[in-house]
Amino acid sequence: MAPKSPLIDILAQNLRYFRHKLGISQEELADICHLHRTYIGSVERCERNVTLTTLDTLAKGLGVKVCELLTPRDE
């Protein structure tokens, strides 16, 4: 099995951060993005390597740019 990319961790952290910032649940984000709730959870648990299309969908659903989902946050 190939090693996991650090981008997967960054995406998971940022997805959770922006979702919480909006005050929405995984299910609500899934509805906005027309994805399944369990898919959102699996991305946040670093279990998925999302496609570029899905990355764009998630960014639009959160109202952020794709680069914001892939940039480490200084917290």
C-alpha positions in Angstrom: 0.0 0.0 0.0 1.3 3.5 -0.9 2.0 6.0 1.8 -0.7 8.5 2.5 -0.2 12.0 1.1 0.1 14.8 3.7 -2.5 16.6 1.5 -5.1 14.1 2.6 -4.6 15.2 6.2 -4.6 18.9 5.3 -7.8 18.4 3.3 -9.5 16.6 6.2 -8.5 19.2 8.7 -9.6 22.1 6.5 -12.9 20.5 5.5 -13.8 20.0 9.2 -12.6 23.6 10.0 -14.6 25.3 7.3 -17.7 23.1 7.9 -17.6 24.0 11.6 -17.0 27.6 10.8 -20.3 27.5 8.8 -22.0 25.7 11.7 -23.2 22.8 9.4 -23.1 19.1 9.9 -21.5 16.5 7.7 -25.0 15.7 6.5 -25.8 19.3 5.7 -22.6 19.7 3.7 -23.3 16.4 1.9 -26.8 17.7 0.9 -25.3 21.0 -0.3 -22.7 19.1 -2.4 -25.0 16.3 -3.5 -22.8 13.7 -1.9 -23.5 11.0 0.7 -23.1 11.9 4.4 -20.8 8.9 4.9 -18.5 10.2 2.1 -18.0 13.5 3.9 -17.2 11.6 7.1 -14.7 9.4 5.3 -12.9 12.4 3.8 -12.7 14.0 7.3 -11.2 10.7 8.6 -8.6 10.7 5.9 -10.1 7.5 4.3 -10.6 9.0 0.9 -8.4 10.4 -1.8 -10.9 12.7 -3.5 -11.0 13.6 -7.2 -10.4 17.1 -8.5 -14.1 17.3 -9.4 -15.1 16.4 -5.8 -12.5 18.8 -4.4 -14.1 21.6 -6.5 -17.6 20.5 -5.3 -16.6 20.6 -1.7 -14.9 24.0 -2.0 -18.0 25.5 -3.7 -20.2 23.9 -1.1 -18.2 25.6 1.7 -17.8 28.9 -0.2 -14.0 28.7 -0.3 -11.4 28.3 -3.0 -9.9 24.9 -3.7 -6.4 26.2 -2.6 -7.9 27.0 0.8 -8.8 23.4 1.3 -5.2 22.3 0.4 -3.2 24.9 2.3 -2.1 24.1 5.9 -3.7 26.3 8.5 -1.7 28.1 11.1 -3.7 27.4 14.3 
